């Protein structure tokens, strides 16, 4: 007669379960950690590429923003920037910023729209350029005489009414808000 097998007691059963589950747990945990690390690496790579693209866009729009700022503030190279140049710069800046709108946070576009709204009176009608919200002649200069280009009398129609001209303070505040929002989008933090 064959030897009778002893029934398994609970201790032996527990040893068997632990012996099987331990390697499976280690494999499962290793897979989870590996997957999490790959996701983290992908996120880091994506963020790095996004910041690189934002910096490339800024390399394009930064000089345009600065030229508009100089024109309105009567500083720097304002004497070289004619009213048609200002309208051309506006179109270039609008095009670049709206093409890349999806790359930036909403605060960048809020600051951009506020800046442009300070500088230009838009939506003048179909085929009509925005109006430049600055003075032709003011305490800081005379665009008809103090420039490196020859003033055209029809350029006065490119300006909004003098009462609608943006103040230097408002231009400075909106410019600072835009540049600050752009720099935050690159990860630059300004301590105040």
C-alpha positions in Angstrom: 0.0 0.0 0.0 1.4 3.3 -0.9 2.5 5.6 1.8 -0.2 8.1 2.7 0.6 11.7 2.1 0.4 14.1 4.9 -2.1 16.9 4.3 -0.5 20.3 3.9 -0.6 22.4 6.9 -1.1 26.2 6.7 2.5 27.0 7.5 3.7 25.0 4.5 1.1 26.6 2.3 2.1 30.1 3.4 5.7 29.3 2.6 4.8 28.2 -0.9 2.7 31.3 -1.5 5.4 33.6 -0.3 8.0 31.8 -2.3 6.0 32.3 -5.5 4.7 35.8 -4.8 8.0 37.4 -3.8 9.7 37.0 -7.2 6.5 38.1 -9.0 6.3 41.2 -6.7 9.9 42.1 -7.5 9.3 41.7 -11.2 6.1 43.8 -11.0 7.7 46.5 -9.0 10.6 46.6 -11.3 8.3 46.9 -14.3 6.4 49.7 -12.7 9.5 51.7 -11.7 11.0 51.2 -15.2 7.8 52.4 -16.8 7.6 55.5 -14.5 11.2 56.4 -15.2 10.5 56.2 -19.0 7.5 58.5 -18.6 9.6 60.9 -16.5 12.4 60.9 -19.1 9.8 61.5 -21.9 8.3 64.4 -19.9 11.7 65.9 -19.3 12.6 65.6 -23.0 9.3 67.1 -24.1 9.7 70.0 -21.7 13.2 70.6 -22.9 12.1 70.7 -26.5 9.2 73.0 -25.7 11.4 75.4 -23.9 13.9 75.3 -26.8 11.1 76.1 -29.2 9.8 78.9 -27.0 13.3 80.4 -26.9 13.5 80.2 -30.7 10.1 82.0 -31.0 11.4 84.6 -28.6 14.5 85.1 -30.7 12.1 86.0 -33.5 9.6 88.1 -31.6 11.9 89.8 -29.0 13.5 92.2 -31.4 10.1 93.1 -32.9 8.7 93.8 -29.4 11.7 95.9 -28.7 11.3 98.0 -31.9 7.7 98.7 -31.1 8.6 99.6 -27.5 11.3 102.0 -28.7 8.9 103.6 -31.2 6.2 104.2 -28.6 8.6 105.2 -25.8 10.6 107.6 -28.0 13.8 105.8 -27.1 16.6 103.9 -28.8 16.1 103.7 -32.6 12.7 105.3 -32.6 13.9 107.8 -35.2 14.5 105.0 -37.7 11.1 103.4 -37.4 8.5 104.9 -39.7 4.7 104.5 -39.3 4.6 102.0 -42.2 7.4 100.1 -40.4 5.3 100.0 -37.2 2.3 98.5 -39.0 4.6 96.0 -40.8 6.1 95.0 -37.4 2.6 94.7 -35.9 1.6 92.2 -38.7 4.9 90.2 -38.3 4.5 90.0 -34.5 0.8 89.1 -34.8 1.6 86.3 -37.3 4.4 84.8 -35.2 2.6 85.0 -31.9 -0.6 83.5 -33.3 1.1 80.7 -35.2 2.9 79.6 -32.0 0.0 80.4 -29.6 -0.4 76.7 -28.6 3.2 76.6 -27.3 2.7 79.2 -24.6 0.5 79.5 -21.5 -2.6 81.7 -21.6 -0.9 84.4 -19.5 1.6 85.0 -22.4 -1.3 85.6 -24.8 -3.2 87.7 -22.3 -0.1 89.9 -21.9 0.5 90.0 -25.6 -3.1 91.1 -26.4 -2.9 93.7 -23.7 0.4 95.0 -25.1 -0.9 95.2 -28.6 -4.2 96.7 -27.5 -2.2 99.5 -25.8 -0.2 100.2 -29.0 -2.9 99.8 -31.7 -6.6 100.6 -32.3 -7.6 97.6 -34.3 -10.6 96.5 -36.3 -10.9 99.7 -38.3 -12.9 97.9 -41.0 -12.2 95.6 -43.9 -8.8 96.3 -45.5 -8.1 99.2 -43.2 -4.9 99.1 -41.1 -4.9 99.4 -37.3 -4.3 102.9 -36.0 -1.1 103.7 -34.2 -1.9 104.8 -30.6 1.0 107.3 -30.3 1.5 111.0 -31.0 3.0 112.3 -34.2 4.4 115.3 -32.2 4.8 115.4 -28.5 7.1 116.4 -25.6 9.5 113.6 -26.5 9.9 114.3 -30.1 8.5 115.1 -33.5 8.1 112.3 -35.9 7.8 114.7 -38.9 11.2 116.2 -38.3 13.4 114.3 -35.8 13.7 111.1 -37.9 16.1 109.5 -40.3 13.3 109.0 -42.9 11.3 111.6 -44.9 7.9 112.1 -43.4 4.9 111.6 -45.7 1.9 113.8 -44.9 -0.5 110.9 -45.5 1.1 109.0 -42.6 -0.8 111.2 -40.1 -3.9 109.2 -41.0 -2.1 106.0 -39.7 -2.4 107.4 -36.1 -5.3 107.3 -33.8 -6.7 110.5 -32.3 -4.2 112.2 -29.9 -6.6 111.7 -27.1 -6.4 107.9 -27.7 -2.5 107.8 -27.6 -1.1 105.4 -25.1 0.8 106.9 -22.2 4.4 106.1 -21.8 3.6 104.6 -18.4 1.0 102.3 -19.9 3.3 101.2 -22.7 6.0 100.5 -20.2 3.7 98.5 -17.9 2.3 96.4 -20.7 5.7 95.8 -22.2 7.1 94.7 -18.8 4.1 92.3 -18.3 4.6 90.7 -21.7 8.4 90.3 -21.4 7.9 88.9 -17.9 5.2 86.4 -19.0 7.5 85.3 -21.9 10.5 84.8 -19.6 8.4 82.8 -17.1 7.5 80.5 -20.0 11.2 79.6 -20.2 11.3 78.8 -16.6 12.9 82.1 -15.5 11.6 83.3 -12.2 11.9 86.9 -11.1 12.2 87.5 -7.3 10.3 90.6 -6.3 
